[in-house]
């Protein structure tokens, strides 16, 4: 899948966001190793801590369907659904990515007018805790 296609899916996912408090819509499109894509959006809650980010929505949907091998994710956002700047994943989302992805997992940070930046998970979460030490035989 082309990067631009994944980005377009993330932008479309923004439209599904439920953001009555902040007005900031976030969309994500997660590419699985088998080529399937799972989209997610942020869903706010008045109590705030039950709020979930678009990235985690996409990951949890994919994991529910049995996927465990991921290649890339595109993330975008903006006030009232208008792309503005880049929206890097929060720390909790980065840790969820670390649970399922290698250091070379690609994160496309999407801005306006077709602009995007590419980061690896290692760049966004250096020295991340993976739990691999618990899985040794």
For each residue, the residues with C-beta under 8 A, 3 or more apart:
1: 5 6 31 35 37
2: 5 6
3: 6 7 72 74 108 116
4: 7 8
5: 1 2 8 9
6: 1 2 3 9 10 29 31 37 72 73 74 108
7: 3 4 10 11 29 74 76 108 110 116
8: 4 5 11 12
9: 5 6 12 13 27 29 37 39 74
10: 6 7 13 14 27 28 29 39 54 74 75 76 108 110
11: 7 8 14 27 76 83 110
12: 8 9 15 27 39
13: 9 10 16 17 27 28 29 39 40 41 54 58
14: 10 11 17 25 26 27 41 54 76 77 78 81
15: 12 25 27 41 81
16: 13 27 39 41
17: 13 14 25 26 27 41 42 43 54 81
18: 41 42 43 44
19: 22 23 24 25 42 44
20: 44
21: 44 46 48
22: 19 44
23: 19 79 80
24: 19 42 77 78 79
25: 14 15 17 19 41 42 77 78 79 80 81
26: 14 17 41 42 53 54 55 75 76 77 87
27: 9 10 11 12 13 14 15 16 17 39 40 41 54 75 76 77
28: 10 13 39 40 41 53 54 55 57 58 73 74 75 76
29: 6 7 9 10 13 37 38 39 58 73 74
30: 37 38 39 40 55 58 59 62 70 72 73
31: 1 6 35 36 37 70 71 72 73
32: 35 36 37 38 62 67 69 70 71
33: 69 70 71
34: 67 69
35: 1 31 32
36: 31 32 62 67
37: 1 6 9 29 30 31 32
38: 29 30 32 58 59 61 62 65 67
39: 9 10 12 13 16 27 28 29 30 58
40: 13 27 28 30 53 54 55 56 57 58 59 60 61
41: 13 14 15 16 17 18 25 26 27 28 54 57
42: 17 18 19 24 25 26 51 52 53 54 57 77
43: 17 18 51 52 57
44: 18 19 20 21 22 48 51
45: 48 49 50 51
46: 21
47: 50
48: 21 44 45 51
49: 45
50: 45 47
51: 42 43 44 45 48
52: 42 43 56 57
53: 26 28 40 42 56 57 89 90 92 93
54: 10 13 14 17 26 27 28 40 41 42 57 58 75 77
55: 26 28 30 40 58 59 73 75 89 93 96 97
56: 40 52 53 59 60 92 93 96
57: 28 40 41 42 43 52 53 54 60 61
58: 13 28 29 30 38 39 40 54 55 61 62 73
59: 30 38 40 55 56 62 63 70 96 97 100
60: 40 56 57 63 64
61: 38 40 57 58 64 65
62: 30 32 36 38 58 59 65 67 70
63: 59 60 66 67 68 100
64: 60 61
65: 38 61 62
66: 63
67: 32 34 36 38 62 63 70
68: 63 100
69: 32 33 34 100
70: 30 31 32 33 59 62 67 73 97 100 101 105
71: 31 32 33 105 106
72: 3 6 30 31 105 106 107 108
73: 6 28 29 30 31 55 58 70 97 105 106 107 108
74: 3 6 7 9 10 28 29 108 110 116
75: 10 26 27 28 54 55 87 88 89 107 108 109 110
76: 7 10 11 14 26 27 28 83 87 109 110 111
77: 14 24 25 26 27 42 54 83 84 87
78: 14 24 25 81 82 83 84 85 87 112
79: 23 24 25 82 84
80: 23 25
81: 14 15 17 25 78
82: 78 79 112
83: 11 76 77 78 110 111 112 113
84: 77 78 79 111 112
85: 78 111 112
86: 109 110 111 116 117
87: 26 75 76 77 78 109 110
88: 75 107 109 119 124
89: 53 55 75 93 94 97 107 124
90: 53 93 94
91: 94 95
92: 53 56 95 96
93: 53 55 56 89 90 96 97
94: 89 90 91 97 98 121 124 125 128
95: 91 92 98 99 125 128 129
96: 55 56 59 92 93 99 100
97: 55 59 70 73 89 93 94 100 101 105 107 121 125
98: 94 95 101 121 125 128 129 130
99: 95 96 130 131
100: 59 63 68 69 70 96 97
101: 70 97 98 105 121
102: 105 121
103: 120 121 122
104: 120 121 122
105: 70 71 72 73 97 101 102 120 121
106: 71 72 73 118 119 120
107: 72 73 75 88 89 97 118 119 120 121 124
108: 3 6 7 10 72 73 74 75 116 117 118
109: 75 76 86 87 88 116 117 118 119
110: 7 10 11 74 75 76 83 86 87 115 116
111: 76 83 84 85 86 115 116 117
112: 78 82 83 84 85 115
113: 83
114:
115: 110 111 112
116: 3 7 74 86 108 109 110 111
117: 86 108 109 111
118: 106 107 108 109
119: 88 106 107 109 123 124
120: 103 104 105 106 107 123 124
121: 94 97 98 101 102 103 104 105 107 124 125 128
122: 103 104 125 126 128
123: 119 120 126
124: 88 89 94 107 119 120 121
125: 94 95 97 98 121 122 128
126: 122 123
127:
128: 94 95 98 121 122 125
129: 95 98
130: 98 99 133
131: 99 134 135
132: 135 136
133: 130 136
134: 131
135: 131 132
136: 132 133
137:
